[in-house]
Amino acid sequence: TYGNNSHGILMETLSNSNIAERNTITTNGTNGDGIRASFSDNLTIKFNIISTNNYEGFGFHLMTSDNNTILNNTITTSGGDGYGMRLSSSSSLSKSTIIENNTITTNGTNGYGIFASKHFSLSIKGNNVNTRNTSSLGMWLQASSNNTLLNNSFITILSNGILLDGVLNTTISLGIINGTSNGITAYNSSGINATNITFTSNTYDLNITNSSSLISIN
């Protein structure tokens, strides 16, 4: 796709139980998403190759949807404010999304590998995320609870590994976080259990601000 606000695949209200599989998608306009879905449940997004090449291009953009599975996709973003995956909810928490075995690379400034806001019971496992520019994050998890991050690799250049902002009862385990600033940053969060993580080349492995004592790392 070449126009602004143009998307490779668009699934809107009640586009439930659809499968997007083995597509090759490139977007070149601003605000161009590879795959965008909203108010749709039980989707499966797998084995797609997605590239976005302009400002605010999101590889996969999911809004206010439950019980979706995103696996084995290869996503590359090149423009500023480009997200590999952006998951958000407009009101109550979205539930039970699985994100597994994806390869995500962001090259622009303010690029986020995975951004998730207002989610309950996210399962994020076996993903390889590389961010390669300033003010970027491997993953930003916001206002979410009861999540599991298992065996992910976050390789960040000129940026940070994982940001937890208002996050409750979340486990991060068996992963690699390699960055130039903070490995895991937690704001206003509690019940974070970070175990068996390999930290390399971080200024701080764990940076905690205004978070309760229910945070452990070992």
Salt bridges, closest charged atoms under 4 A:
GLU21 OE2 - ARG22 NE 3.59
ASP33 OD2 - HIS7 ND1 3.89
ASP33 OD2 - ARG36 NE 2.76
ASP33 OD2 - HIS61 ND1 3.02
ASP66 OD2 - LYS95 NZ 3.30
